[in-house]
């Protein structure tokens, strides 16, 4: 009985790194998807503000982002076009820049 218990313990210890890697990959995929969705929502809000002639498209984009995401976002507005980039919150900081959510919206030729 002792040999079987020992083997099971070794199998669990050997399997644990694989479980950790799969969990990190799943977490990363969810964080990247969330950042992409947030960037899209912010870009759309800014474009709508441009179309409605609101005071600030940048403020609309910032308001569309969750407060915890605002410092990880960059917003560029030029000639009726909006570009929002949101870095996901990842345990690997260098990877966040490469996997950032990126969205563009165009307010069209009628934008002010």
C-alpha positions in Angstrom: 0.0 0.0 0.0 2.9 2.4 0.7 4.3 2.1 -2.8 1.0 3.0 -4.4 0.6 6.1 -2.1 4.1 7.2 -2.9 3.5 6.9 -6.7 0.2 8.8 -6.5 2.0 11.6 -4.6 4.7 11.8 -7.3 2.1 11.9 -10.0 0.3 14.8 -8.4 3.5 16.7 -7.9 4.5 16.0 -11.5 1.0 17.1 -12.8 0.9 20.3 -10.7 3.1 22.4 -13.0 0.9 21.5 -16.0 -2.2 22.6 -14.1 -0.5 25.9 -13.2 0.5 26.6 -16.8 -3.0 25.9 -18.1 -4.5 28.2 -15.4 -2.1 31.0 -16.3 -2.9 30.6 -20.0 -6.6 30.7 -19.3 -6.2 33.8 -17.1 -4.1 35.5 -19.8 -6.7 34.7 -22.5 -9.5 36.2 -20.4 -7.5 39.3 -19.5 -6.6 39.9 -23.1 -10.2 39.5 -24.3 -11.4 41.9 -21.5 -8.8 44.5 -22.5 -9.9 44.2 -26.1 -13.6 44.6 -25.2 -12.8 47.6 -23.0 -10.8 49.3 -25.7 -13.7 48.8 -28.2 -16.3 50.3 -25.8 -14.1 53.3 -25.1 -13.4 54.0 -28.8 -17.1 53.7 -29.6 -18.0 56.1 -26.7 -15.5 58.7 -28.0 -16.7 58.4 -31.6 -20.3 58.9 -30.4 -19.2 62.0 -28.5 -17.6 63.3 -31.6 -20.7 62.8 -33.6 -22.9 64.4 -31.0 -20.6 67.4 -30.8 -19.9 66.8 -27.1 -17.3 68.8 -25.2 -14.7 66.1 -25.1 -14.4 62.7 -26.9 -11.4 61.9 -24.7 -13.5 62.4 -21.5 -16.2 60.1 -23.0 -13.6 57.4 -23.7 -12.2 57.7 -20.2 -15.7 57.5 -18.7 -16.4 54.3 -20.6 -13.4 52.6 -19.1 -13.5 51.0 -15.6 -11.6 53.1 -13.1 -9.0 50.4 -12.6 -8.3 50.3 -16.3 -7.9 54.0 -17.0 -4.2 54.3 -16.2 -3.4 51.3 -18.5 -5.2 52.9 -21.5 -3.9 55.3 -24.1 -6.4 57.3 -26.2 -5.6 59.1 -29.5 -8.1 61.3 -31.3 -7.4 62.8 -34.7 -9.7 64.1 -37.4 -12.7 62.2 -36.4 -10.8 59.0 -35.7 -10.4 57.4 -32.3 -7.7 54.9 -31.3 -7.8 53.3 -27.9 -5.3 50.8 -26.6 -5.7 49.0 -23.3 -3.0 46.9 -21.7 -4.4 43.9 -19.9 -3.5 43.3 -16.2 -1.2 40.3 -16.4 1.3 38.7 -14.0 4.0 39.2 -16.7 4.4 43.0 -17.3 6.4 42.6 -20.5 3.8 40.5 -22.1 1.0 43.0 -21.4 2.3 45.5 -24.0 2.3 42.9 -26.8 -1.2 41.6 -25.9 -2.9 45.0 -25.5 -6.5 45.4 -26.6 -6.6 47.7 -29.6 -9.7 49.4 -31.1 -10.4 52.1 -33.6 -13.6 54.0 -34.3 -14.4 56.5 -37.0 -16.9 59.3 -36.4 -17.1 59.9 -40.2 -16.8 63.0 -42.2 -19.5 64.8 -40.2 -17.4 64.8 -37.0 -16.5 68.3 -35.7 
